[in-house]
Amino acid sequence: MNGRVGLLCRRAPIENAVPATIGGRPVPYTSNGGIRLYWEAQGEGPPILLIMGHSLSSAMWYAAKEGLGDRHRLIWFDNQGTGQSGSRRRTSIAEMTADAVAVLDAAGVDKAHIYGVSMGGGIALEFGARYPNRARSLILGCTKAKLPDGPPRGKWKVSVIYRLLPLLKLFAKPGPFKNGYGDNAPDDAIARDKAMGKNEVFSMPGVIAQSHAIIDYSITPEEVAAVKLPALVLHGDQDQAVPYEDGKRLAELLPNARLVTFEGIGHNYFIGAGDRANAEVDRFIQAVEKAA
């Protein structure tokens, strides 16, 4: 048996807890381990749980919401430390995966297609390893299988960088490939994403805890190979945050995965290649649903 299967969500009452529904409508908060988690849902059809990447709230799923919301039931939430969710000073990928399960429970959904990007893709992969009975498929964007033999990173460096972030931004210079979006990313899409990003809020301790959780996390090739769910791996070949080769390796390790490559696109492929990315996700989910 996969040793990752079976972690339970740690539930605890939170002060001024709200009822599950008001007038028959879901209340956009649930909890796991005493942390309040903000979530929302829209649409009808096959359910998709959206898990955003490091330090960003679920508001940054706007392109997927617009592109997929008319054919699917989309469920999204703010990871701990971001948006309107609470934060932990210490957390783990396993704990954030349990947060995702708590959101599915709050939404009343037994099984969903699990779609994560970047750190959220790692959480989605962990979801497939720990809770395969709650997933219809995995959609893994701009992410990788973080294997135990990866180079070590110092937690103290991450903490220092975040504390100095306001100062570092003053001296930051634009990066290559249209500052990471990719040479083929439309300028208007980049401009909109930057404007959306200006509204982002996060808890400094919460996102540092996210970074430390990423550093602490690993999954073995054998554990990845044990994930038999249908999987779609999406990656831009100009990704500077998670190299394209890591995405290719992930698709090779998963036994039932298909890789989609976005040429001339960087880390935020769901912005830089938004329409095509949404079309690939839609096509994949339709095939999975038809085969079920």
Solvent accessible surface area in square Angstrom, and as a share of the most:
residue,aa,sasa,rsa
1,M,222,0.99
2,N,34,0.18
3,G,78,0.75
4,R,30,0.11
5,V,59,0.34
6,G,49,0.47
7,L,55,0.27
8,L,142,0.71
9,C,26,0.16
10,R,136,0.50
11,R,122,0.45
12,A,43,0.33
13,P,132,0.83
14,I,40,0.20
15,E,154,0.69
16,N,133,0.68
17,A,68,0.52
18,V,75,0.43
19,P,83,0.52
20,A,87,0.67
21,T,74,0.43
22,I,116,0.59
23,G,84,0.80
24,G,67,0.64
25,R,185,0.68
26,P,70,0.44
27,V,14,0.08
28,P,48,0.30
29,Y,49,0.19
30,T,25,0.15
31,S,20,0.13
32,N,2,0.01
33,G,34,0.32
34,G,29,0.28
35,I,29,0.14
36,R,110,0.40
37,L,0,0.00
38,Y,26,0.10
39,W,5,0.02
40,E,65,0.29
41,A,37,0.29
42,Q,73,0.33
43,G,35,0.34
44,E,147,0.66
45,G,42,0.40
46,P,36,0.22
47,P,11,0.07
48,I,0,0.00
49,L,0,0.00
50,L,0,0.00
51,I,0,0.00
52,M,2,0.01
53,G,3,0.03
54,H,50,0.22
55,S,20,0.13
56,L,55,0.28
57,S,7,0.05
58,S,3,0.02
59,A,47,0.37
60,M,10,0.04
61,W,1,0.00
62,Y,18,0.07
63,A,18,0.14
64,A,3,0.03
65,K,34,0.15
66,E,110,0.49
67,G,22,0.21
68,L,0,0.00
69,G,9,0.09
70,D,111,0.58
71,R,95,0.35
72,H,4,0.02
73,R,60,0.22
74,L,0,0.00
75,I,0,0.00
76,W,18,0.06
77,F,1,0.00
78,D,5,0.02
79,N,1,0.01
80,Q,0,0.00
81,G,2,0.02
82,T,1,0.01
83,G,23,0.22
84,Q,94,0.42
85,S,15,0.10
86,G,25,0.24
87,S,44,0.28
88,R,21,0.08
89,R,188,0.69
90,R,217,0.79
91,T,20,0.12
92,S,46,0.29
93,I,6,0.03
94,A,21,0.16
95,E,19,0.08
96,M,1,0.00
97,T,0,0.00
98,A,4,0.03
99,D,1,0.00
100,A,0,0.00
101,V,8,0.05
102,A,0,0.00
103,V,0,0.00
104,L,0,0.00
105,D,63,0.33
106,A,41,0.32
107,A,10,0.08
108,G,67,0.65
109,V,14,0.08
110,D,99,0.51
111,K,80,0.34
112,A,0,0.00
113,H,0,0.00
114,I,0,0.00
115,Y,2,0.01
116,G,0,0.00
117,V,1,0.00
118,S,26,0.17
119,M,14,0.06
120,G,0,0.00
121,G,0,0.00
122,G,12,0.12
123,I,0,0.00
124,A,0,0.00
125,L,1,0.01
126,E,1,0.00
127,F,0,0.00
128,G,2,0.02
129,A,2,0.02
130,R,40,0.15
131,Y,18,0.07
132,P,54,0.34
133,N,107,0.55
134,R,36,0.13
135,A,1,0.01
136,R,82,0.30
137,S,0,0.00
138,L,0,0.00
139,I,0,0.00
140,L,0,0.00
141,G,0,0.00
142,C,1,0.00
143,T,6,0.04
144,K,77,0.32
145,A,11,0.08
146,K,50,0.21
147,L,35,0.17
148,P,80,0.50
149,D,124,0.64
150,G,38,0.37
151,P,119,0.75
152,P,134,0.84
153,R,141,0.51
154,G,27,0.26
155,K,80,0.34
156,W,167,0.58
157,K,107,0.45
158,V,11,0.06
159,S,29,0.19
160,V,67,0.38
161,I,90,0.46
162,Y,28,0.10
163,R,140,0.51
164,L,82,0.41
165,L,42,0.21
166,P,92,0.58
167,L,93,0.46
168,L,80,0.40
169,K,134,0.57
170,L,139,0.69
171,F,151,0.63
172,A,75,0.58
173,K,180,0.76
174,P,119,0.75
175,G,30,0.29
176,P,85,0.54
177,F,68,0.28
178,K,84,0.36
179,N,72,0.37
180,G,21,0.20
181,Y,22,0.09
182,G,0,0.00
183,D,72,0.37
184,N,97,0.50
185,A,1,0.01
186,P,64,0.40
187,D,99,0.52
188,D,104,0.54
189,A,26,0.20
190,I,15,0.07
191,A,62,0.48
192,R,109,0.40
193,D,7,0.04
194,K,95,0.40
195,A,57,0.44
196,M,52,0.23
197,G,29,0.28
198,K,170,0.72
199,N,115,0.59
200,E,35,0.16
201,V,95,0.55
202,F,78,0.32
203,S,35,0.23
204,M,49,0.22
205,P,37,0.23
206,G,0,0.00
207,V,0,0.00
208,I,15,0.08
209,A,2,0.01
210,Q,0,0.00
211,S,9,0.06
212,H,43,0.19
213,A,1,0.01
214,I,41,0.21
215,I,29,0.15
216,D,92,0.48
217,Y,28,0.11
218,S,43,0.28
219,I,1,0.00
220,T,44,0.26
221,P,44,0.28
222,E,128,0.57
223,E,40,0.18
224,V,0,0.00
225,A,41,0.31
226,A,47,0.37
227,V,4,0.03
228,K,132,0.56
229,L,25,0.13
230,P,49,0.31
231,A,1,0.01
232,L,0,0.00
233,V,1,0.01
234,L,0,0.00
235,H,0,0.00
236,G,0,0.00
237,D,58,0.30
238,Q,30,0.13
239,D,7,0.04
240,Q,104,0.46
241,A,69,0.53
242,V,21,0.12
243,P,70,0.44
244,Y,47,0.18
245,E,110,0.49
246,D,42,0.22
247,G,0,0.00
248,K,67,0.28
249,R,112,0.41
250,L,0,0.00
251,A,14,0.11
252,E,121,0.54
253,L,21,0.10
254,L,5,0.03
255,P,66,0.41
256,N,78,0.40
257,A,30,0.24
258,R,108,0.39
259,L,55,0.27
260,V,6,0.04
261,T,35,0.20
262,F,2,0.01
263,E,126,0.57
264,G,9,0.08
265,I,7,0.04
266,G,0,0.00
267,H,33,0.15
268,N,36,0.18
269,Y,0,0.00
270,F,15,0.06
271,I,10,0.05
272,G,4,0.04
273,A,18,0.14
274,G,12,0.11
275,D,127,0.66
276,R,115,0.42
277,A,1,0.01
278,N,16,0.08
279,A,42,0.33
280,E,16,0.07
281,V,0,0.00
282,D,16,0.08
283,R,135,0.49
284,F,19,0.08
285,I,1,0.00
286,Q,106,0.47
287,A,59,0.46
288,V,20,0.11
289,E,55,0.25
290,K,184,0.78
291,A,91,0.71
292,A,117,0.90
